[in-house]
Amino acid sequence: MEPDKTETTDIFLWANQTDAVKNELNLELFVFNKNYTPYALNLSKTLDAQARALFVLDLVNTVNFGAGTGMSVRDYELSEAEENVLLRTDLEKVGRAETLIHLIENERGDIVQFSDTEHEFKRIKGIVLKATRPDGKYFYVAKAVQQSNVLPGAVSWQLSGDTFAPFEPEVGVRLPSDNQVLIIGTDIFVFNQPKFEKLFQYDYKKQLLADKKVEEILANYQLSFPDGMDLQMLVRERPAMVNKLQKLEVGDIKQEQALEYADTMQLDLMTDDDGKIIIMDGRDLDMFVNLINEDYITSELTGKRYVIKSKKLLDEPEGEPPRG
């Protein structure tokens, strides 16, 4: 049963209801890599009780304790982390979390089982547990995986009594014990702000400025996107682009100049019948932003073309009046 998406979750009611059925929860475990591709994992019966405590019970107890001490829930984007304050945001604002949950909920049949013989655990970024209550409602608990807490079997020893012996498993993992991120329906509850931001690469202040730059770009340039895609969506899926937009001066290069610039640099920037610049994917977006940021140059010495990764504006040459 899909959680209610019309109202913000009452986290304290959720904790009470979950506590009442804590031993009846059905648990599913997933890990995901740096590209937010999920993999399914089996959970041993001998670890069931420990998994419930590590992912669910400690979290429920924290919320229940907070209910007795006056814990308040505030919007993540409008507040800073404080003692006895639980931050909440919308799942749709955190693109990587939304994508991950979408894959688990809607493409479960395409999620492969993680295997230490086929995949590398060193590429795993996080672990997420899906817990389903007897009434069909479910929630997710996500934690970051610290690679410093991963023990490769090939170079690890285990201590048995007074004797060192080879570490038998391929990989040993020490999971974080702290509460980090809880996802219920369309709500994300943030228990550890730095780990949440790192886990899902979500920096609200940077994203807010990037959103404003997107508005400026759309106001200054005519762009065309495939159905179901827009500029906001593309930017949010590309952390490097979010960073780049922080310093972009929008409008210095006009649309016609950008197209001429692309021709000069022999770049495959296309337009549709209405003259709109076609942005099909992230590669096109990178090219377009590089153009309006004047990031392409041709060497006068070799004739080779380059993309400038960083620019420092030099003083005007002596004897020349400032341009503009």
Backbone bond lengths (Angstrom), bond angles and torsions (degrees), N, CA, C in turn:
res aa  C-N    CA-C-N  psi(-1)  N-CA   C-N-CA  omega(-1)  CA-C   N-CA-C  phi
1 M - - - 1.470 - - 1.511 108.81 -
2 E 1.320 115.89 127.34 1.458 120.82 -178.47 1.522 110.39 -73.75
3 P 1.355 117.83 135.05 1.451 120.68 178.65 1.523 111.97 -60.83
4 D 1.331 115.11 154.88 1.459 120.81 178.96 1.520 109.77 -64.32
5 K 1.339 117.20 127.74 1.463 121.30 -177.68 1.519 112.32 -107.27
6 T 1.318 117.09 8.70 1.457 118.72 -174.22 1.525 112.18 -93.99
7 E 1.318 118.81 -23.91 1.451 121.11 -176.71 1.525 110.05 -132.11
8 T 1.325 115.43 154.91 1.452 120.44 175.10 1.526 109.82 -65.46
9 T 1.292 116.71 137.95 1.463 121.88 -178.27 1.528 111.06 -64.51
10 D 1.320 116.31 133.44 1.459 121.80 169.68 1.518 106.70 -79.99
11 I 1.320 116.88 98.41 1.450 121.61 -172.27 1.527 112.42 -63.83
12 F 1.319 117.19 -30.42 1.462 119.90 -179.11 1.533 111.00 -75.21
13 L 1.312 116.90 -38.28 1.467 120.60 174.36 1.525 109.47 -66.04
14 W 1.318 115.98 -41.12 1.474 120.36 177.71 1.523 110.86 -57.54
15 A 1.326 116.50 -44.45 1.463 120.60 -178.39 1.530 110.74 -63.20
16 N 1.323 117.16 -42.27 1.470 120.44 179.22 1.522 111.34 -63.74
17 Q 1.325 115.95 -45.00 1.463 119.81 -178.73 1.529 111.72 -67.46
18 T 1.319 116.20 -38.10 1.462 119.77 -179.89 1.519 110.88 -70.48
19 D 1.320 116.32 -38.54 1.467 120.48 178.81 1.527 111.01 -60.62
20 A 1.335 116.10 -34.94 1.470 120.32 -177.83 1.525 112.33 -69.17
21 V 1.340 117.43 -23.90 1.469 120.27 -177.34 1.537 110.88 -122.21
22 K 1.321 116.80 24.70 1.464 120.63 -172.86 1.525 113.31 -58.47
23 N 1.325 117.28 -31.49 1.464 120.23 -179.21 1.523 112.70 -87.04
24 E 1.319 116.72 -4.52 1.466 120.81 -178.80 1.525 112.47 -107.93
25 L 1.309 116.91 3.51 1.463 120.52 -179.65 1.528 110.67 -68.88
26 N 1.313 116.29 138.10 1.459 121.28 172.78 1.533 107.88 -93.50
27 L 1.321 116.83 123.98 1.453 121.57 -172.95 1.529 111.43 -107.04
28 E 1.334 115.68 135.26 1.465 122.71 173.32 1.519 107.60 -128.63
29 L 1.324 115.61 137.81 1.458 119.93 -174.28 1.529 110.69 -116.69
30 F 1.333 114.77 137.73 1.460 121.31 178.14 1.530 108.67 -136.28
31 V 1.306 115.77 152.15 1.475 121.31 167.51 1.519 106.65 -120.90
32 F 1.326 116.83 158.77 1.461 119.70 177.88 1.517 109.58 -140.90
33 N 1.336 114.41 149.64 1.460 119.36 -176.55 1.522 111.70 -94.77
34 K 1.316 116.15 -170.12 1.464 120.56 -175.50 1.525 112.50 -70.06
35 N 1.335 116.35 -15.67 1.460 120.24 175.11 1.524 111.33 -93.98
36 Y 1.333 116.57 6.00 1.467 124.27 179.76 1.535 111.80 63.56
37 T 1.324 114.76 32.61 1.463 121.20 171.60 1.528 108.01 -88.36
38 P 1.335 118.01 120.91 1.470 119.44 -178.53 1.525 112.69 -85.35
39 Y 1.324 115.13 150.18 1.452 122.82 173.11 1.523 107.53 -129.45
40 A 1.314 116.18 142.66 1.459 120.26 179.67 1.530 109.81 -87.27
41 L 1.324 115.48 148.00 1.459 121.93 176.76 1.522 108.95 -133.92
42 N 1.312 116.23 144.27 1.458 120.29 173.06 1.514 109.36 -81.79
43 L 1.305 116.25 149.42 1.462 122.11 179.23 1.521 108.72 -115.03
44 S 1.313 116.16 118.28 1.463 120.81 -179.58 1.532 110.61 -61.90
45 K 1.329 116.13 143.33 1.466 120.74 178.78 1.524 111.40 -60.27
46 T 1.322 116.37 -31.79 1.465 119.65 -179.60 1.528 112.04 -69.58
47 L 1.352 116.09 -17.89 1.466 120.18 178.53 1.524 112.49 -99.44
48 D 1.324 117.67 0.06 1.460 120.59 -174.36 1.525 111.80 -58.89
49 A 1.320 116.72 -50.14 1.473 119.99 -178.03 1.522 111.14 -63.56
50 Q 1.335 116.20 -40.17 1.462 119.91 -179.63 1.527 110.94 -67.16
51 A 1.335 116.25 -38.04 1.462 119.90 179.03 1.521 110.86 -65.82
52 R 1.332 117.19 -40.57 1.465 120.07 178.02 1.521 111.09 -61.16
53 A 1.332 115.75 -42.81 1.470 119.55 -179.93 1.520 111.08 -67.54
54 L 1.332 116.34 -44.75 1.453 121.79 -173.63 1.529 112.66 -69.27
55 F 1.339 116.46 -38.28 1.454 120.18 -174.59 1.531 113.43 -100.15
56 V 1.323 117.50 -33.84 1.462 119.28 -169.61 1.531 113.27 -114.08
57 L 1.327 117.47 -53.93 1.463 120.12 -170.58 1.521 112.66 -64.96
58 D 1.332 117.28 -42.42 1.465 119.50 178.83 1.530 110.40 -62.21
59 L 1.304 115.83 -37.95 1.457 121.04 179.85 1.535 110.75 -67.80
60 V 1.331 116.16 -46.27 1.469 121.17 178.52 1.526 110.26 -61.29
61 N 1.323 116.44 -42.93 1.461 119.80 -179.99 1.524 111.73 -64.51
62 T 1.331 116.62 -35.75 1.465 120.27 178.21 1.527 110.63 -64.00
63 V 1.332 116.48 -42.96 1.466 120.21 179.76 1.525 110.27 -67.95
64 N 1.319 117.47 -43.62 1.468 120.36 179.80 1.525 111.42 -63.54
65 F 1.322 115.93 -39.37 1.465 119.24 176.38 1.524 110.14 -64.62
66 G 1.338 116.08 -40.46 1.456 120.20 178.84 1.517 112.67 -63.08
67 A 1.348 115.81 -34.06 1.468 119.05 178.39 1.513 111.06 -61.13
68 G 1.322 116.65 -32.16 1.461 120.76 -179.86 1.512 114.11 -83.74
69 T 1.313 116.98 -14.07 1.467 120.28 -178.41 1.521 112.08 -112.33
70 G 1.328 116.63 11.18 1.459 119.86 176.17 1.509 114.98 81.34
71 M 1.321 116.76 29.02 1.465 119.02 177.86 1.533 110.32 -58.82
72 S 1.317 116.54 137.83 1.464 121.12 177.79 1.525 109.93 -113.91
73 V 1.320 116.12 151.79 1.462 122.45 177.88 1.521 107.99 -108.52
74 R 1.317 116.61 124.51 1.467 120.85 -177.94 1.519 110.56 -128.59
75 D 1.333 115.76 156.85 1.460 120.46 178.64 1.519 109.99 -67.60
76 Y 1.309 115.13 131.31 1.462 121.69 -179.58 1.526 111.61 -56.68
77 E 1.333 116.43 -42.62 1.458 120.71 -175.22 1.527 113.43 -72.14
78 L 1.326 117.94 -15.68 1.466 121.12 -176.09 1.518 112.77 -111.43
79 S 1.337 117.28 -0.58 1.461 119.94 -172.33 1.516 110.61 -137.24
80 E 1.314 114.32 163.77 1.452 122.20 172.39 1.523 108.36 -109.17
81 A 1.319 115.70 155.64 1.465 119.96 178.77 1.523 109.83 -64.35
82 E 1.314 116.50 127.63 1.462 122.64 178.25 1.522 108.62 -136.31
83 E 1.292 115.39 164.02 1.459 120.01 176.85 1.533 109.48 -64.30
84 N 1.309 115.62 135.23 1.470 123.25 178.85 1.528 113.10 64.86
85 V 1.336 116.02 26.19 1.468 121.84 174.67 1.521 108.31 -123.41
86 L 1.316 116.06 129.04 1.458 121.61 176.91 1.527 108.25 -107.16
87 L 1.326 116.43 124.14 1.453 121.26 -178.05 1.527 110.65 -89.06
88 R 1.331 115.90 142.44 1.469 121.71 -179.10 1.525 109.50 -133.87
89 T 1.326 116.25 143.32 1.454 120.78 174.22 1.522 109.16 -142.53
90 D 1.335 115.48 172.13 1.460 120.50 -179.79 1.519 110.24 -86.77
91 L 1.314 116.08 138.36 1.459 121.07 179.77 1.524 111.02 -57.73
92 E 1.324 118.00 -38.16 1.462 120.97 -176.62 1.524 112.78 -65.87
93 K 1.316 117.74 -19.06 1.461 120.68 178.60 1.529 111.86 -79.22
94 V 1.322 116.03 -22.14 1.462 121.10 -175.89 1.529 107.09 -106.50
95 G 1.329 115.12 87.65 1.452 120.97 -169.04 1.515 114.67 -55.25
96 R 1.324 117.83 -41.19 1.460 119.89 -176.55 1.524 111.49 -70.52
97 A 1.312 116.46 -37.10 1.468 119.36 175.95 1.520 110.31 -67.26
98 E 1.324 116.52 -41.28 1.461 120.54 179.70 1.525 110.68 -62.93
99 T 1.325 116.81 -42.53 1.464 120.61 178.62 1.518 111.20 -62.81
100 L 1.313 116.63 -44.59 1.465 121.43 -179.58 1.521 111.32 -60.28
101 I 1.323 117.05 -48.11 1.461 120.91 -179.57 1.522 110.46 -66.05
102 H 1.327 117.27 -38.23 1.466 120.33 178.13 1.526 110.81 -59.80
103 L 1.330 117.13 -43.76 1.462 120.75 -179.62 1.520 111.20 -63.11
104 I 1.328 116.68 -42.81 1.466 120.07 -179.12 1.522 111.04 -66.89
105 E 1.323 117.07 -39.78 1.460 120.35 -175.24 1.525 113.13 -80.77
106 N 1.333 117.08 -35.20 1.460 119.83 -170.51 1.519 114.92 -111.74
107 E 1.324 117.37 -15.32 1.457 119.78 -179.44 1.517 110.81 -129.33
108 R 1.322 115.07 37.64 1.470 120.65 -176.86 1.525 111.74 -57.72
109 G 1.329 117.28 -37.37 1.454 120.43 -178.51 1.518 113.81 -65.92
110 D 1.330 116.91 -19.78 1.469 120.79 -178.84 1.534 112.64 -96.02
111 I 1.340 116.58 -4.08 1.463 120.02 -179.99 1.522 108.90 -81.86
112 V 1.318 116.78 122.33 1.457 120.99 -177.04 1.528 110.37 -86.07
113 Q 1.318 115.62 158.89 1.455 121.49 175.81 1.527 109.35 -75.67
114 F 1.318 116.25 136.53 1.459 119.62 175.86 1.520 108.70 -72.83
115 S 1.321 116.09 135.69 1.459 121.57 178.62 1.509 109.23 -134.71
116 D 1.337 116.82 130.64 1.460 118.72 -178.74 1.520 112.29 -70.11
117 T 1.337 116.89 -9.59 1.462 119.63 176.90 1.524 112.09 -91.08
118 E 1.334 116.44 -18.33 1.465 120.44 -177.93 1.524 113.13 -113.42
119 H 1.327 117.70 -22.50 1.461 121.38 -176.54 1.527 109.85 -124.80
120 E 1.311 115.50 161.38 1.463 121.01 179.85 1.520 109.42 -108.63
121 F 1.325 115.90 120.15 1.455 118.79 -178.25 1.530 111.88 -68.65
122 K 1.309 116.74 -19.50 1.470 118.93 179.68 1.528 111.71 -67.54
123 R 1.337 116.87 -13.59 1.462 120.54 177.52 1.527 112.53 -92.23
124 I 1.329 116.16 -3.21 1.461 120.00 -177.86 1.526 110.45 -77.87
125 K 1.317 115.11 132.70 1.472 122.03 -177.32 1.527 112.13 -99.86
126 G 1.336 116.86 -36.37 1.467 119.01 -175.57 1.511 111.95 -155.31
127 I 1.305 114.03 170.28 1.457 122.31 178.62 1.525 108.20 -129.44
128 V 1.317 117.13 139.57 1.461 120.63 -178.13 1.522 108.89 -134.56
129 L 1.307 115.41 133.99 1.456 121.92 178.41 1.520 108.91 -110.11
130 K 1.329 116.14 129.88 1.458 121.62 174.25 1.517 107.78 -101.60
131 A 1.320 116.07 123.65 1.460 121.39 -179.97 1.517 109.14 -116.73
132 T 1.326 116.11 124.85 1.468 121.50 -178.38 1.519 109.77 -112.72
133 R 1.334 115.81 128.44 1.464 121.30 -179.69 1.530 110.19 -81.96
134 P 1.329 117.65 164.90 1.473 120.60 178.53 1.528 113.19 -58.03
135 D 1.348 117.70 -27.26 1.465 119.64 179.85 1.531 112.32 -82.58
136 G 1.339 116.95 2.70 1.461 120.82 177.26 1.511 114.31 93.69
137 K 1.316 118.97 -14.68 1.462 121.09 178.18 1.531 109.57 -74.59
138 Y 1.312 115.67 147.38 1.460 119.28 -174.43 1.522 111.03 -139.06
139 F 1.308 114.68 166.73 1.462 121.76 177.28 1.523 107.97 -150.48
140 Y 1.330 115.10 167.12 1.463 121.25 -178.90 1.529 109.60 -124.42
141 V 1.314 115.31 143.21 1.460 121.59 173.28 1.521 107.36 -122.89
142 A 1.328 117.01 123.50 1.466 121.48 -176.91 1.518 110.48 -116.07
143 K 1.334 114.54 142.37 1.463 120.99 177.06 1.518 108.84 -138.56
144 A 1.316 115.65 146.96 1.462 120.59 176.29 1.520 109.53 -78.38
145 V 1.320 115.75 143.92 1.461 121.52 174.69 1.524 108.24 -99.62
146 Q 1.311 116.13 119.50 1.459 120.70 176.94 1.526 108.64 -88.52
147 Q 1.326 116.65 119.78 1.456 119.10 -177.28 1.532 111.80 -64.69
148 S 1.318 116.95 -20.64 1.467 119.32 175.33 1.520 111.65 -68.08
149 N 1.347 116.80 -16.88 1.465 121.56 177.67 1.527 112.72 -98.18
150 V 1.332 116.37 10.69 1.462 121.63 178.68 1.526 108.91 -103.34
151 L 1.323 116.55 127.12 1.457 122.17 -179.01 1.525 110.19 -107.24
152 P 1.318 118.50 109.49 1.473 119.81 174.69 1.525 109.35 -69.79
153 G 1.313 116.79 129.28 1.452 120.49 -176.52 1.508 113.94 -59.62
154 A 1.318 117.48 -33.74 1.459 121.26 -174.73 1.526 112.86 -64.57
155 V 1.324 117.86 -26.47 1.472 120.19 -176.45 1.527 111.99 -120.27
156 S 1.338 117.49 15.42 1.459 120.72 -177.59 1.527 110.70 -115.21
157 W 1.336 115.19 149.95 1.457 121.40 174.92 1.522 108.38 -115.64
158 Q 1.323 115.54 153.83 1.454 119.35 173.35 1.521 108.39 -117.79
159 L 1.319 115.49 143.73 1.458 121.54 -178.70 1.513 109.06 -99.12
160 S 1.312 117.19 118.58 1.458 123.42 178.29 1.508 108.11 -118.42
161 G 1.353 116.35 104.72 1.461 119.57 -174.63 1.509 110.15 65.91
162 D 1.341 115.87 -117.79 1.469 120.00 179.29 1.521 111.79 -108.27
163 T 1.341 115.93 20.87 1.460 119.41 -174.11 1.523 111.98 -129.30
164 F 1.332 116.11 131.43 1.450 120.87 171.05 1.524 108.87 -81.10
165 A 1.319 115.58 140.04 1.461 121.56 177.42 1.519 108.30 -140.32
166 P 1.337 118.15 162.24 1.467 119.44 177.42 1.521 111.24 -59.52
167 F 1.337 115.07 141.17 1.464 120.95 177.03 1.520 107.42 -73.14
168 E 1.325 117.37 117.38 1.460 120.91 -169.68 1.523 114.94 -72.36
169 P 1.338 119.85 -45.26 1.475 118.08 -178.82 1.528 111.76 -67.44
170 E 1.338 115.67 160.64 1.457 120.49 175.46 1.526 110.88 -67.64
171 V 1.340 115.61 -37.18 1.465 120.98 -177.66 1.521 109.16 -143.21
172 G 1.311 116.17 138.63 1.459 121.67 171.49 1.517 108.75 -115.72
173 V 1.331 117.92 137.52 1.460 121.56 -175.91 1.517 109.73 -128.81
174 R 1.319 116.31 127.13 1.460 121.54 172.82 1.522 106.98 -98.94
175 L 1.335 116.35 109.33 1.460 120.61 -175.67 1.528 110.91 -79.93
176 P 1.324 117.47 146.71 1.471 120.38 178.41 1.520 110.87 -65.60
177 S 1.308 116.36 140.22 1.464 121.08 -178.04 1.526 112.56 -94.42
178 D 1.322 117.89 -10.55 1.467 120.18 -177.09 1.521 110.95 -83.17
179 N 1.324 116.39 154.95 1.458 122.01 174.78 1.524 108.59 -78.31
180 Q 1.329 117.06 135.90 1.454 120.05 -176.05 1.525 112.96 -126.36
181 V 1.321 118.17 -64.20 1.464 120.82 -174.41 1.526 110.35 -139.96
182 L 1.333 115.62 132.19 1.461 122.88 176.60 1.522 107.95 -122.86
183 I 1.326 116.78 130.65 1.467 121.54 180.00 1.520 108.52 -120.55
184 I 1.339 115.72 118.77 1.459 121.98 178.39 1.524 107.52 -126.06
185 G 1.318 116.41 113.60 1.458 119.10 -178.07 1.509 110.63 59.37
186 T 1.327 117.35 -121.53 1.469 121.78 -179.85 1.520 111.89 -101.04
187 D 1.317 117.24 15.41 1.463 122.03 -179.56 1.522 110.85 -109.79
188 I 1.328 115.86 136.28 1.458 121.92 170.88 1.522 107.89 -113.05
189 F 1.321 116.76 124.42 1.454 122.03 176.27 1.526 108.08 -105.17
190 V 1.331 115.28 125.87 1.458 122.19 -172.30 1.525 109.57 -104.19
191 F 1.318 116.02 111.70 1.466 120.98 179.19 1.516 111.15 -94.97
192 N 1.321 116.78 -22.85 1.464 120.92 178.47 1.530 107.04 -137.44
193 Q 1.330 116.21 101.45 1.454 120.45 -172.14 1.527 113.67 -62.41
194 P 1.352 120.11 -48.93 1.476 118.76 -179.41 1.528 112.64 -60.63
195 K 1.326 117.43 -40.55 1.461 119.74 -178.09 1.526 111.03 -72.09
196 F 1.328 117.22 -34.83 1.462 120.54 175.43 1.525 110.75 -62.07
197 E 1.329 116.48 -46.87 1.459 120.61 -178.46 1.527 111.53 -63.98
198 K 1.319 116.60 -39.34 1.458 120.13 179.83 1.522 110.98 -73.24
199 L 1.323 116.67 -39.18 1.466 121.16 -177.17 1.515 111.69 -62.68
200 F 1.346 116.39 -41.88 1.463 120.26 -176.70 1.531 112.94 -113.66
201 Q 1.339 115.93 13.73 1.468 121.55 177.17 1.527 111.08 48.35
202 Y 1.310 115.06 51.77 1.468 120.51 -177.12 1.517 109.25 -117.01
203 D 1.305 115.62 110.90 1.458 122.22 175.40 1.518 106.91 -121.11
204 Y 1.317 115.89 104.77 1.466 120.30 -170.87 1.519 112.38 -60.85
205 K 1.334 117.02 -42.75 1.458 119.03 -176.40 1.531 111.20 -64.70
206 K 1.323 116.21 -42.48 1.462 119.33 176.43 1.520 110.65 -64.46
207 Q 1.328 115.73 -42.38 1.453 119.87 -178.22 1.522 110.96 -65.88
208 L 1.338 116.77 -37.31 1.462 120.68 179.16 1.525 110.44 -61.93
209 L 1.330 117.08 -44.32 1.456 120.38 178.48 1.526 110.41 -66.97
210 A 1.342 116.16 -39.40 1.466 119.41 177.78 1.523 110.76 -62.08
211 D 1.337 116.59 -39.61 1.473 120.48 178.12 1.532 110.69 -60.82
212 K 1.326 116.45 -39.82 1.459 120.23 179.04 1.522 110.88 -67.02
213 K 1.333 116.35 -38.99 1.465 120.12 177.41 1.527 110.39 -64.26
214 V 1.336 116.62 -37.30 1.456 120.23 177.45 1.528 110.28 -60.76
215 E 1.333 116.70 -42.73 1.469 120.87 177.98 1.528 110.87 -61.24
216 E 1.341 116.18 -41.00 1.465 120.27 179.33 1.531 110.81 -65.70
217 I 1.332 116.54 -41.65 1.469 120.37 179.32 1.521 110.33 -61.52
218 L 1.330 116.46 -45.25 1.466 120.12 -178.78 1.532 111.57 -66.64
219 A 1.333 116.37 -26.83 1.458 119.74 178.98 1.530 111.81 -79.76
220 N 1.342 117.01 -22.97 1.461 120.61 -175.17 1.527 114.50 -104.55
221 Y 1.336 116.64 -17.70 1.455 119.77 -175.60 1.524 110.35 -132.73
222 Q 1.308 115.77 148.10 1.460 121.30 175.96 1.527 108.45 -98.56
223 L 1.325 115.07 114.45 1.460 121.47 -174.94 1.517 110.35 -122.04
224 S 1.312 115.87 152.94 1.460 122.12 178.78 1.524 109.22 -125.83
225 F 1.336 116.89 133.28 1.462 122.59 -178.11 1.529 110.39 -124.87
226 P 1.315 117.69 155.02 1.473 120.38 174.35 1.532 109.86 -63.41
227 D 1.321 116.34 159.00 1.465 120.52 177.14 1.522 110.15 -57.70
228 G 1.333 115.12 136.57 1.457 120.28 178.00 1.512 114.47 84.74
229 M 1.312 117.35 2.90 1.457 121.01 -179.28 1.522 109.40 -128.14
230 D 1.324 116.68 146.83 1.455 120.63 174.31 1.527 109.11 -143.98
231 L 1.315 116.28 174.35 1.464 121.23 -175.64 1.519 111.23 -64.74
232 Q 1.322 116.76 -40.64 1.456 120.50 -179.98 1.523 111.19 -58.98
233 M 1.322 115.52 -44.30 1.458 120.84 -179.13 1.530 111.24 -62.10
234 L 1.339 116.27 -45.18 1.460 120.24 -179.04 1.521 111.79 -63.63
235 V 1.325 116.46 -42.59 1.459 120.18 -178.40 1.529 110.50 -64.23
236 R 1.312 117.21 -43.72 1.463 120.16 -176.64 1.524 112.79 -66.61
237 E 1.325 116.23 -20.41 1.462 119.97 179.07 1.523 112.21 -87.32
238 R 1.341 116.94 -2.06 1.464 120.18 -175.23 1.536 109.95 -129.07
239 P 1.338 117.06 95.55 1.473 120.75 -178.50 1.526 113.02 -55.60
240 A 1.337 117.04 -38.70 1.462 119.31 -179.77 1.524 111.23 -63.74
241 M 1.337 116.26 -34.09 1.458 119.79 179.01 1.527 110.58 -70.59
242 V 1.326 117.58 -39.24 1.466 120.82 176.44 1.521 109.57 -57.12
243 N 1.337 116.70 -42.86 1.459 120.50 178.77 1.526 111.40 -66.63
244 K 1.318 116.60 -40.68 1.463 120.09 -177.09 1.522 111.64 -65.47
245 L 1.322 116.35 -37.45 1.460 119.97 -177.83 1.525 112.86 -66.48
246 Q 1.330 117.75 -16.52 1.459 120.42 -178.29 1.528 111.63 -58.94
247 K 1.346 117.16 -34.10 1.464 120.54 -174.89 1.528 113.38 -114.43
248 L 1.329 116.38 7.52 1.461 119.42 -176.95 1.523 111.35 -71.99
249 E 1.332 116.28 130.19 1.463 121.77 174.28 1.526 107.30 -94.54
250 V 1.302 116.76 104.65 1.461 121.50 -175.04 1.527 110.50 -81.10
251 G 1.324 116.13 133.28 1.468 120.48 173.77 1.507 115.29 101.81
252 D 1.353 117.48 -12.27 1.464 118.72 178.93 1.524 110.56 -64.30
253 I 1.319 116.68 -38.31 1.460 122.25 176.38 1.526 107.66 -103.02
254 K 1.314 117.02 120.06 1.463 121.30 -179.29 1.531 110.09 -77.41
255 Q 1.330 115.55 166.72 1.463 119.67 -177.24 1.530 111.85 -59.42
256 E 1.342 117.00 -45.43 1.459 120.07 -179.32 1.532 111.01 -63.23
257 Q 1.343 115.72 -37.66 1.453 119.53 178.21 1.526 111.31 -66.31
258 A 1.314 116.47 -38.66 1.456 120.68 179.02 1.521 111.07 -62.38
259 L 1.331 116.09 -41.23 1.460 120.02 179.39 1.528 111.31 -67.44
260 E 1.341 116.47 -40.71 1.469 120.10 177.13 1.527 110.57 -65.23
261 Y 1.299 115.55 -40.42 1.469 122.53 178.21 1.529 109.56 -60.24
262 A 1.344 116.42 -43.57 1.465 121.00 179.38 1.532 110.75 -62.50
263 D 1.349 117.17 -41.13 1.461 120.53 178.24 1.521 110.72 -64.06
264 T 1.320 116.23 -43.07 1.464 120.98 -179.99 1.528 111.12 -60.44
265 M 1.344 115.74 -40.31 1.460 120.79 -178.39 1.518 112.59 -87.72
266 Q 1.351 116.46 4.63 1.474 122.61 178.81 1.526 111.56 57.31
267 L 1.326 115.36 45.69 1.457 121.61 179.22 1.524 109.96 -101.73
268 D 1.315 115.89 145.96 1.463 121.65 -174.89 1.524 110.08 -88.29
269 L 1.328 116.18 67.84 1.462 121.50 176.19 1.528 108.19 -97.82
270 M 1.314 117.13 117.54 1.461 120.91 -173.49 1.523 111.81 -104.51
271 T 1.324 114.86 157.41 1.463 121.09 174.90 1.525 108.58 -125.73
272 D 1.349 115.53 157.50 1.460 119.30 177.31 1.526 109.56 -92.26
273 D 1.328 116.66 -173.04 1.470 121.31 -176.30 1.523 112.90 -64.34
274 D 1.337 116.50 -21.16 1.463 120.66 179.58 1.525 112.37 -94.32
275 G 1.330 116.27 4.20 1.457 119.54 179.62 1.513 114.32 84.46
276 K 1.318 117.29 6.93 1.458 120.33 178.52 1.531 110.22 -78.66
277 I 1.321 116.41 142.61 1.458 121.36 178.02 1.527 108.82 -74.82
278 I 1.316 116.69 126.70 1.463 121.33 -176.53 1.524 110.01 -85.56
279 I 1.316 115.78 123.99 1.461 122.69 175.88 1.527 106.78 -115.58
280 M 1.317 116.64 102.02 1.465 120.87 -176.56 1.529 112.78 -89.23
281 D 1.334 116.09 -30.28 1.459 119.02 -174.33 1.527 109.82 -159.84
282 G 1.322 115.41 -172.76 1.451 120.64 -178.56 1.514 113.35 -63.19
283 R 1.327 116.90 -31.93 1.467 119.89 178.88 1.525 110.21 -64.43
284 D 1.334 116.46 -44.50 1.461 120.12 177.61 1.527 111.56 -62.70
285 L 1.332 115.23 -38.62 1.467 119.49 179.75 1.525 110.37 -63.60
286 D 1.334 116.60 -45.13 1.463 119.99 178.53 1.525 110.68 -58.51
287 M 1.332 116.18 -44.46 1.458 120.75 -179.32 1.523 110.91 -61.69
288 F 1.336 116.39 -45.60 1.456 120.86 -178.24 1.533 111.27 -63.06
289 V 1.316 117.19 -46.71 1.474 120.50 -179.21 1.526 110.18 -66.31
290 N 1.330 117.83 -38.41 1.465 119.88 176.15 1.530 111.15 -60.78
291 L 1.321 116.36 -35.94 1.464 120.43 179.49 1.518 111.51 -67.99
292 I 1.330 117.45 -48.51 1.466 118.80 -177.06 1.529 111.73 -75.94
293 N 1.344 116.08 -7.14 1.463 120.13 174.58 1.534 111.39 -104.55
294 E 1.338 115.99 6.24 1.474 122.20 179.90 1.531 112.20 54.33
295 D 1.324 115.13 50.76 1.459 120.04 -176.07 1.529 113.94 -97.36
296 Y 1.335 117.18 2.50 1.459 120.09 178.69 1.532 108.98 -107.71
297 I 1.324 116.02 136.50 1.466 120.14 176.62 1.529 109.19 -137.20
298 T 1.315 115.24 157.26 1.456 121.95 172.34 1.520 107.99 -116.37
299 S 1.320 116.51 126.87 1.461 120.76 -179.65 1.521 110.31 -67.79
300 E 1.325 116.83 128.17 1.454 120.85 177.54 1.529 111.04 -72.01
301 L 1.344 116.71 -18.03 1.462 120.34 -178.52 1.517 112.08 -86.72
302 T 1.341 116.51 -42.75 1.469 119.94 -174.30 1.520 113.44 -112.45
303 G 1.343 117.20 -16.31 1.455 120.44 -176.50 1.512 113.53 78.42
304 K 1.349 117.36 1.61 1.458 120.97 179.66 1.523 110.48 -77.18
305 R 1.338 115.27 149.23 1.460 121.10 -179.77 1.531 110.02 -98.62
306 Y 1.333 116.07 142.90 1.453 120.96 -177.56 1.535 110.78 -135.27
307 V 1.321 114.12 154.56 1.460 120.61 168.22 1.515 107.04 -104.27
308 I 1.321 116.87 126.85 1.466 121.57 -179.45 1.526 108.60 -83.53
309 K 1.323 116.99 122.86 1.463 120.22 -179.78 1.527 111.94 -79.88
310 S 1.317 116.40 -33.07 1.468 119.45 177.37 1.527 107.48 -146.95
311 K 1.307 114.80 149.10 1.464 119.19 -176.84 1.526 109.43 -129.02
312 K 1.330 114.44 141.33 1.455 120.62 172.55 1.515 107.10 -124.78
313 L 1.320 116.22 119.52 1.454 120.84 -177.80 1.520 110.61 -69.93
314 L 1.323 116.22 123.57 1.462 121.24 179.15 1.524 110.19 -87.33
315 D 1.337 114.91 160.11 1.464 119.24 174.51 1.528 109.13 -65.26
316 E 1.319 116.15 154.99 1.453 120.67 175.75 1.530 109.65 -63.18
317 P 1.347 118.27 140.78 1.467 120.25 177.07 1.528 110.43 -57.44
318 E 1.314 114.99 147.33 1.461 119.40 -179.19 1.522 109.66 -61.56
319 G 1.302 115.05 138.98 1.447 120.68 176.98 1.524 113.68 87.98
320 E 1.340 117.33 -6.14 1.462 119.70 179.20 1.526 108.90 -108.73
321 P 1.306 116.86 133.25 1.460 119.58 177.85 1.516 110.21 -69.60
322 P 1.329 118.89 150.22 1.460 121.31 177.53 1.517 110.70 -58.41
323 R 1.352 115.12 140.68 1.452 119.44 178.56 1.503 110.94 -81.60
324 G 1.336 115.23 153.59 1.477 120.04 179.52 1.487 107.75 98.52
